[in-house]
Amino acid sequence: MLPGAFTRDRCLTLPRVAAMMISGMCSSVQSELDSFFGHLRGHAVRSREVSAQAFSKARRGFSARLFHLASQHLLELASAHIDATRWNGFRVVAADASRLRVSTRSNAQLSPDHYAFALFLPGTDLTLHASLHPADGSERQMLFEALGQLDAEGDLLVLDRGYVGNTMVAALDQRGLAFCLRADTRAWGCVEAFLRSDEHERTVTLAAPTGLDAATYDLVRQPTQVRLVRDITPNGHVRVLMTNLLDACRYPAEQFGALYHQRWRVEEAFKRIKHRLRLEAPTGLSYLALQQDFAAKVLADNLCVLLAARSQRPEAASRPNRIYAMGALKPILAGCLLAIAHARAALPAVLATIAKNRCRIQSGRSYPRPARVKPHLHLAYKAA
């Protein structure tokens, strides 16, 4: 926090600004402020207390690290819930990046193109780590920078096809990280030969990383032994999965298809944060505003997931409707964080309502994405 920030007795205190941003700001700033103060007073109508300009000035007093620290603390509190969803003793972590096309102005310091990278826990639908990167960045480099967030002894990293390569495989293996990545690409001759064969699995040895890559990523130039597994999807497509879990008895090949399918949950998380929480329509025109919005909305998504999970029944083949849960919690979430009595009193009823709105889990269900340009609203369109 900047020296002198939030030292005067004002309506926009640091807890109030942070709580309002964590609740998920999707409308214009003035609408969010009026709704926020109306909910704080226990009113059903909006209340004009401060201006959008005052909020813009107040947010300059702290960095997005506030929300990152809060996310870490939240994950520590939820560690018992996370440990209950392990796969063969591993905590499954999916890594992926998503392109952001931010609504901005031509003369603003905020550029329109960015990348969001995340390490995601598909077993609990929680984001373990999230970061913003320039649009010209490499997804592999984003992953290399985030490897310090992983536990070499207890984490299993699940990756899509964008992370293939001898250097990536060697880096993960030499760090002691278990991984499962999709490798049905022509980048490896051994994978192409395996696809032409009738084998269900095969152990192969990949070439050592190049001298430049070894020096850049502090690797030992030695071959890496991996296991290739053939996976047939419900619609008949063939996928090749690569892993360094070589024990076929302890880790049967039949289990890797369902393991890789868990990676899709990170795509759903990006959809919630980008489109349902409108990350691409930030509440400011500076890079600090985008960083704050990104970190706050990741934290909001984690909070909603954990609160909705309280109503989840382990034996039921369904999960709470995440989007419905966000809408139901938004009016009271900031008040609960600020320990407002009437907001906390309404929480049990809201959770009971969320428990009634569930999505059925259908095994093997998939929706192939069509090859088209993603639609984006015009910059003049804002949520009311």
N, C-alpha and C positions, 0 to 999 in steps of 0.2 A: 504494500500500500504506500502511496506517495506521502511524504511528510506533510502534515497539516491537513490532509484529506479527512473528511467526516469528523472534524473536531468541533464544529459549530452545531448548535441545537436546531436541527432542521427536520422537516417531514421525511426527507429522503435519507434515512440513515443507511449505513452499510448493510445491516441485516435485512432491511426492507428491500433495498435494491437487489441484493443477492437472491432473496426468497422469490421476488417477482420474476426474475430471470430464470430461476430453476423451475418455476411452475410452467414454463413453456410459452414464450411470447410468440404468438402467431399473427396477431393483428397489427395495426399501426401503433406506434409508441403511445400516443395520447389515449387511444382506446384502451390499451392495456393498463395504463396508469389509472384511468378513471374507474375501470372495472376492479382493479386491485384495491384501491382505497374504498370503493363501495363494499367489496367483500369483507375488508377489515372491519368496517363499521357494522357489518351484519345486515346491510341493505341489499335489496334485490335490484336496485337501480345504480347507475354509475354516479360517482362522486368526484367532482373536480377539486383536487387539492394542490397539485403541482403541474407544471407544464412539461412538455416533451423536451424543451431546451434545458430545463433544470436536470432532467434525467441524463441528457447527453453530457452535461458538465460533470455530474456526479460520477458517472461510470469511468471517467478518466482517472479517478483516484485509486483504482486497483487493477490488477492484471488478471488474466484468465487462470493463473496458477491457483487462485482461491478455489475455483471449481474443481481443478485437478486434485487438490488436496482433499476436498470434500468427497470426491469420488473414491479416492484411495481409502479413506476412513469408512465409507459405506461398504466397500468390498471386504474390508477387514471384519466389519460387523456381520456380514453375510457369509463368512468363510465356511461355517458349518453347513449352510444350505448348499454352497458350491461343492463341498467335498462329498455330498450325498449323491452326486450325479457323475461319478467317475466311470471310465471305460477301461476295464481290465486293470484297475489301479491308477490309470492316468487321468489327469485333468485335460479334457479335450479343448484346444484353443484353435479357432479358425482365424486366419489372417486374410485381409483383402483391402483394396483401395477403391474409391469411387470418385468420379469426376464431379466437381461442383461448378455450376455456371451461375455466378452470383449476380443478383440485380444491383447495379451500381450506376454511376454517372461517368460520362467521358472525362470530366475534369476532377473526379474524386481520386484520392490516394489509394482507394481499394480497387484492385484489378478484378476483372470478372471471372477469371479462370483459376481454379485451385484443385488440389487433390485432398481428399480426406482418407486417412489410413486408420485401420482399427484392428486390434486383437480382441476377438470376441469369444465368449464362453457359450457355445450352443446348447449345452445341457441345461443352463439356467437362463439363457437369453440376456446375459449381462455383458456389457462392454468392459473389458479388462484395461485397455489402453486405447487412446485415440489422439491423433495429431493431424495438424494441417501442413500441407506441403505445396510448393509452387507447381504450376501446371506442367512445367517441363521436367519434373522430377521422374525418377525411375521407381517403379513399384518394388523392385528388388532392393534398391537402396533404402527405401522406407522400412522394409522388413529388417534389413541388417541393423538399422538404427534402433529398432524396437526389440531386438533379441535380448537385451538386458532385462526386459520385463518378464521374461519366462524363467521357469524353474527347470533346470537341466535334468533333475532327477524325477520330477513328477508330471511334466507337461508333455502332451502329444500334439504337435502342430499339424493342422490339416490345411493344405494349400491347393489352389486351382492351377490351371495350366500356365498362368503368367509368371510362375516362379521357377520354371524348369531350368536346368543347367548344371554342369559338373561343379562349378564353383559354389552354387547355392547348396547342393547336396553335401559337398565336402564341408562347408561351413557349419551346417546343422549337425552333421555326424561328428565332427571333431569337437564341437561344443557339448556333445553328449545329449543332444535334443532328439527325441523320437519324432518321426514325421511320417505323414502319408500325403503324397501329392499326386495329382493327376498328370500322367505322362504320355497319353496317347497322341504323340506328336512326332513329326519326322526329324526332330532335333537329335535323336539318339538312334544309331543304327541297331543297337541291341533291342530297343523297343519295337522297331519295325520288324526285326526278325522274330520277335516274340509274338507279334500280331499275326504273322503268317503261319505260325506253328499251331498245333492243337493243344498245347500245354495250358494247364490252368494256372500254374505259377512257375517261376524260374528265378534262380539266384544268379545275378550277373555282377561283373566288376566294371565300374566306370573309370575312365581315365583320370589321372591326377589333374588338378587345376593348373592353368598356365602359370609361368613364373610371375607375370605382372599381377594376375589375380591373387596369387599366393602372397605376394608382397603387400598388396593393397589391403587385403582382409586378414592378414596375419595368420595364414594357413600353412600347414605342412604339405609339401608336394608329394602326396601318396595316393594311390587308387582307393576308391570307396566301394565297398561291397554292399549291394542293395538287393531287394527282393521285388520282383514284378508279379502283380496279381491281376488276372483277367476278371473283369466285372461286367455282367450283362444287365443292362437296365430293364425295367418293366416294358419299355417300348421297343426292346430288341437291340439297342445300340451297345456297342462294345467299348468299354473304357479300360485303360491300363492304369493301375495304381502302383506307385513306387513307394516303398517303405524301407527303413533300416531295422525294422523288427523282424529279424531273420528266423526266430523260433516258430516253426509251423505248428507245433503242438500247442504252445501257449497262446499263439495268436493265429487261429485258423483263417485261411484265405476267405472263407465265406462271410466273415464278419467285417471285412474292409469296405464292402459296398455300402452298408448301412452307416459305417463310420464316416465315409466321405460325404454321404448324403446330408449329414448334420451340418456341413459347411454352409448350406443354403440359408441357415438362420441369420448369418451375417448380412446377407443380401436383404432380408426382411428388416433387419435393424437399420440399414442405410435408408430403406424406403420410409420407415417411420420418421427418422430424424430429418431427412432431406425434404420429404413431401408433406407428411402429416404435421410435423413441427416447423415446416417452412424454413429450413436452414438456408436455402438459396435466396431468401428474401430477408437479409439481415436487418437488424434494428439500428444500424449506423452505417456511415460511409468511410470508416477507417478500418485498418487491418486489426486494430485492437478490438473493435466492435465485433468483427467476424470471429476472432479468437474467443471472445467472451461468449458469444451466442453458441458457438460450436461446443465448447466445454460445458456450458450450462444445459444445453439440450441433450447432450450425452448423459449428464447426471440426471436430468428429468426423466429420460427413458429408463435408466436403471432404477430410479425410485418407483416409477409406475409399475415396472416389472415385478419388483419385490413386494409391493403392496398388493398387486393383483394375485401374486402367488400364494398369499395367505388364504385365498378362497379356493385354491386348487386341490382337487382330490386325486391322490396318486393312482387310484385304481381306475379312474375315468379316462376314456380315450378321447379327451378333449383338453383344450387349454383356454384360459380367459382371452376374450377379445381385447387385444392390446390397444387398438385404436379407440374402442369404446371406453376402456379404462382411462386413457389419457383425457378424454373429454369429460368423464365423470369426476375425475380427481382435480382437474384444473381450477375450478372455483374455490376449492378449500385447501389445496396443497400448500400455497404460500402461507395461509393462516395456520396450518398445522406446524410448519417449520418455525413460525414465529410464536408458537404456543398460545394462539388465540383460542379462548375457551369454546366459543360457538363453532369454530372450525373443527376442533378436535371432537366435539360432541357429535358432529355430523359424519365423522369418518366411518363409524361402524355401519351406518345405513348405506353409505356410498359403496363400501366393500361388499355388502350384501347384494346390492344391485349389480355390481361387477360380476359376482359369482353366478348370477342368472344369465349372463350374456357370454356364452362360450362358443368356441370354434371346434368342430369335430376334427380329430386327427385321422387322416386317411393314409394308410400305409402305401408307399409307392406313388403317391400323387405327384404330378409334375406338370408345369406349364412352360413349354419351350418359348423363349423370348423371340418374337419376330425380328427380322433384320430391318430396322427402321430408325429414323432419327427420333430421339425422345422429345415429346412435346414439352414446351416451356411456355408459361404464361407471359404475356407482354409485361414490361416493367411497370406500366401504369396500373396494372391490376393488383389490388391489395385486399386481403381479407377484412371484412367489416369488423 
